[in-house]
Amino acid sequence: MQIDRPQAIAKAPLHEPRNPGMPLDLDWMRRVQANTSAIERRAATLPGRRSVKKDWQAAWLLKAISLIDLTTLSGDDTEGRVRRLCAKARQPVSREILDKLGLPGLTVGAVCVYHDMVPAAVAALRGTDIPVAAVSTGFPAGLSPLHLRIAEIGESVAAGAREIDIVISRRHVLTGNWQALYDEMREMRAACGEAHVKAILATGELGTLRNVARASLVCMMGGADFIKTSTGKEGVNATLPVTLTMLRAIRDYNDATGIKVGYKPAGGISKAKDALNYLALVKDELGSRWLQPDLLRFGASSLLGDIERQLEHHVTGAYSASWRHALA
């Protein structure tokens, strides 16, 4: 069974109201459950029930490119590497291929870097509408003192980051201290100001899907504009069962408040076929409106290279070597 052809790929301005948050509702949070076996069965059947081929596949892969937060988060990052990554963000696929596909102006959704690399990324992306996202708040562990994490957010915003990917304190979830998680989220949201905030749950370290669902809801109550699976540094990162759990939390929050919160799977999404599965699941659970950069992102580095290979095969009929699509 095929999924519908995606709507316009070009990133037209979209103006959903930001999530202002709401008072912590512990009764609602405690009612949240997760049927792990049912969630895993649903996720396991998805790849076999959703397939796209030929022009349809190319259209969905182009859509995926527009949703990528092109990322470098290595200890040996340099300004030169970041500039090369930004050049790739501006021209994610060869001009020849994009011209043949009718999308010469396609770019990625954002560039995601450490705080120290924000000025270099901002300078390299000047003249585009590609935002810079900074990982902050003691990334990836989030164990530095709270006042330092808040100060780090402020410095990243001052340096030009338009999006801030914060990490929550996992211990609050594991010990059931939902008030502390909510208060932390509210303070970080306030520190971001006009910059949109993505709350990284580090789902691979939360123990259960019920914890994932409850943490998702509390972070949305605290004002998160996006909820994100992982830092990419955990042993287990984005998975389809975790994605299904978080998407249904987003749907419940939207049903109750009318506010649309975004979703960002990150870590381990490296193949074009993986991106197609995530897009299909998001469309199934939340609808086409969530297939836009203001509500869906992929945190990835190597994913773009594989998508580029698939698109070149679609246009030329031949696969190119992976080394021809280096990112940085």
C-alpha positions in Angstrom: 0.0 0.0 0.0 1.4 3.4 -1.0 1.3 6.5 1.1 0.1 9.7 -0.5 2.5 11.9 -2.5 3.7 14.6 -0.1 2.5 18.2 -0.4 4.8 21.0 -1.6 8.4 20.4 -0.7 9.4 24.1 -0.7 9.5 25.5 2.8 6.7 28.1 2.6 6.3 30.2 5.8 4.1 28.5 8.3 2.8 30.3 11.4 1.6 27.9 14.0 1.4 29.6 17.5 4.2 28.5 19.8 3.4 26.2 22.6 3.0 28.4 25.7 2.8 25.5 28.0 0.2 25.0 30.7 0.0 24.4 34.5 1.3 21.0 35.4 -1.6 18.5 35.5 -0.4 15.5 37.5 -3.8 13.8 37.3 -3.6 13.8 33.5 0.1 12.7 33.6 -0.6 9.8 35.9 -3.4 8.5 33.7 -0.9 8.1 30.8 -0.1 4.5 30.1 1.8 2.7 27.3 0.8 -0.8 26.1 4.3 -1.9 25.1 3.4 -5.1 23.3 0.8 -3.4 21.2 3.1 -0.4 20.4 5.9 -2.8 19.3 3.5 -4.8 17.1 2.2 -1.7 15.4 5.7 -0.4 14.8 6.9 -3.8 13.5 4.2 -4.0 10.9 4.8 -0.5 9.5 7.7 -1.3 7.0 5.7 -4.0 5.4 2.5 -2.0 5.0 4.0 1.3 3.7 6.1 1.3 0.6 6.8 3.9 -2.0 8.6 3.4 -5.4 9.9 5.4 -8.3 8.6 9.0 -8.5 6.7 8.7 -5.2 9.8 7.6 -3.4 11.9 10.4 -4.9 9.2 12.9 -3.7 9.2 11.6 -0.2 13.0 11.6 0.0 13.1 15.2 -1.2 10.6 16.0 1.6 12.9 14.2 4.1 15.9 16.4 3.0 13.8 19.5 3.8 13.3 18.2 7.4 16.9 17.3 8.3 18.7 19.1 11.1 22.2 18.5 9.5 24.3 17.8 12.5 27.9 17.7 13.6 28.5 17.1 17.4 32.0 15.7 17.6 34.8 16.6 20.0 37.0 17.4 17.1 34.7 19.8 15.4 36.4 22.8 13.8 35.1 26.0 12.2 36.2 24.6 8.8 34.2 21.4 9.3 31.1 23.5 10.3 31.5 25.7 7.2 31.6 22.6 5.0 28.5 21.3 6.7 26.7 24.6 6.1 27.7 24.5 2.4 26.1 21.1 2.2 23.0 22.4 4.0 22.7 25.1 1.4 23.2 22.7 -1.5 22.3 19.2 -0.1 22.1 17.5 -3.5 24.0 18.2 -6.7 22.5 21.1 -8.7 22.2 18.7 -11.7 20.1 16.2 -9.8 17.9 18.9 -8.2 17.3 20.6 -11.5 16.1 17.4 -13.1 13.8 16.8 -10.1 12.4 20.4 -10.4 13.6 21.6 -6.9 16.7 23.7 -7.5 16.3 25.7 -4.3 15.9 22.8 -1.9 17.8 23.1 1.5 17.8 21.2 4.8 15.7 22.2 7.8 18.5 23.5 10.0 22.2 23.0 11.0 22.8 21.7 14.5 26.1 22.3 16.3 27.7 22.8 19.7 27.6 26.3 21.2 31.2 27.1 20.3 30.4 26.6 16.6 27.3 28.7 16.5 29.0 31.9 15.3 30.8 30.0 12.5 27.5 28.4 11.4 25.6 31.7 11.5 28.2 33.4 9.4 28.2 30.5 6.9 24.4 30.5 6.5 24.0 34.3 6.2 21.7 35.2 3.4 19.6 32.0 3.8 16.6 31.1 5.9 18.3 28.0 7.3 18.3 28.4 11.1 21.2 27.4 13.4 20.3 25.0 16.2 22.6 24.7 19.3 22.7 21.8 21.6 22.8 23.2 25.1 22.3 22.6 28.9 25.2 20.4 29.5 24.7 18.2 26.4 24.7 15.3 26.3 24.3 14.2 29.9 22.6 17.4 31.2 24.3 17.0 34.6 26.0 20.4 35.0 24.5 22.9 37.6 21.1 24.3 36.5 22.3 27.9 36.5 25.1 27.1 34.2 22.8 25.3 31.8 20.5 28.3 31.8 23.4 30.6 31.1 24.5 28.4 28.2 21.1 28.8 26.6 21.4 32.6 26.9 24.8 32.6 25.3 23.7 30.4 22.4 20.7 32.7 21.7 23.0 35.7 21.9 25.4 34.1 19.4 22.6 33.8 16.9 21.0 30.3 17.5 17.4 30.4 16.5 16.7 26.9 17.9 18.0 25.4 21.2 18.1 21.6 21.7 18.1 21.2 25.5 18.5 17.9 27.5 16.3 17.1 30.4 17.5 15.6 33.7 16.7 11.9 33.3 16.8 11.4 37.0 13.6 13.4 37.4 11.8 10.9 35.2 13.4 7.8 36.7 12.5 9.0 40.3 9.0 10.2 39.3 9.8 13.8 40.3 7.5 15.4 37.6 7.3 18.7 39.4 11.1 19.1 39.1 11.0 18.1 35.4 8.2 20.6 34.7 10.0 23.4 36.6 13.2 22.8 34.8 11.4 22.8 31.4 9.7 26.1 32.2 12.9 27.8 33.2 14.7 26.6 30.1 11.8 27.6 27.9 11.9 31.1 29.4 15.7 31.3 28.8 15.3 30.6 25.1 13.2 33.7 24.5 12.2 33.8 20.9 14.3 30.8 20.0 12.4 27.6 19.7 13.2 24.9 22.2 13.5 21.2 21.5 13.4 19.0 24.6 15.7 15.9 24.3 14.3 13.1 26.4 17.1 10.6 25.9 14.5 7.9 25.6 17.0 5.1 25.6 17.8 6.0 29.2 14.2 6.4 30.5 13.5 2.7 31.1 10.0 2.2 29.8 7.6 3.5 27.2 5.3 4.7 29.9 8.1 6.9 31.2 8.7 8.2 27.6 5.0 9.0 27.3 4.8 10.8 30.6 8.0 12.7 30.1 6.8 13.8 26.7 3.6 15.2 28.2 5.3 17.0 31.1 7.8 18.6 28.7 4.9 19.8 26.5 3.1 21.2 29.6 6.4 23.0 30.3 6.4 24.7 27.0 8.6 22.6 24.7 8.1 23.5 21.0 9.5 20.1 20.0 10.1 16.9 21.8 13.1 15.0 20.6 14.1 11.3 21.2 17.8 11.4 21.8 21.1 13.1 21.9 22.6 10.5 19.6 25.1 9.6 22.3 23.0 7.0 24.1 23.2 3.3 23.5 19.7 3.2 22.1 18.4 6.2 20.2 15.4 6.8 18.0 13.2 3.7 17.4 9.8 3.3 15.8 8.1 2.2 19.1 9.5 5.3 20.9 8.3 7.4 18.0 4.8 6.0 18.1 4.7 6.6 21.8 5.8 10.3 21.5 3.6 11.0 18.5 0.5 9.8 20.4 1.5 12.1 23.3 1.7 15.0 20.8 -1.7 14.1 19.4 -3.3 13.9 22.9 -1.7 17.3 23.8 -3.1 18.8 20.6 -6.5 17.4 21.2 -6.6 18.8 24.7 -5.0 22.3 24.0 -5.3 22.9 20.3 -1.5 23.5 20.2 0.7 21.6 17.7 4.1 20.5 19.1 6.8 19.3 16.8 8.7 16.0 16.8 12.4 15.2 16.2 13.7 11.7 16.0 17.5 11.7 16.3 20.3 9.1 16.4 20.7 6.0 14.3 18.6 7.2 11.3 21.1 6.8 8.6 19.3 5.1 5.7 16.8 6.5 3.3 14.4 3.6 3.9 14.4 4.5 7.6 13.4 8.1 6.9 10.5 6.8 4.8 9.2 4.7 7.7 9.3 7.6 10.1 7.5 9.9 7.6 4.8 7.2 7.1 4.3 6.9 10.8 4.1 10.6 11.4 1.5 11.0 8.6 -0.5 8.0 9.9 -0.6 9.3 13.5 -0.7 13.1 13.1 -1.5 13.9 9.5 0.1 15.8 6.7 0.4 19.1 8.6 3.2 17.6 10.7 5.2 16.8 7.5 6.6 20.4 7.5 9.9 21.7 8.9 8.2 23.7 11.7 6.7 20.5 13.1 9.1 17.7 12.1 12.9 17.3 11.9 15.3 14.5 11.6 18.5 14.8 13.7 21.1 13.2 11.4 24.4 13.4 9.7 24.9 10.4 7.4 21.2 10.2 6.4 21.6 12.9 3.7 24.4 11.0 2.0 22.2 7.9 1.5 19.2 9.9 0.3 21.5 11.6 -2.2 22.6 8.2 -3.5 19.0 7.1 -3.9 18.0 10.2 -5.8 21.0 9.9 -8.1 19.9 6.3 -8.8 16.4 7.6 -9.5 17.6 10.1 -12.0 20.5 8.2 -13.7 19.6 4.5 -13.1 23.0 3.9 -11.4 24.1 3.9 -7.8 27.2 6.0 -7.0 29.8 5.1 -4.5 29.0 6.4 -1.0 32.4 8.3 -0.8 31.1 10.6 -3.5 28.6 12.1 -1.1 30.7 13.0 1.9 29.1 15.6 4.1 32.0 17.3 5.9 
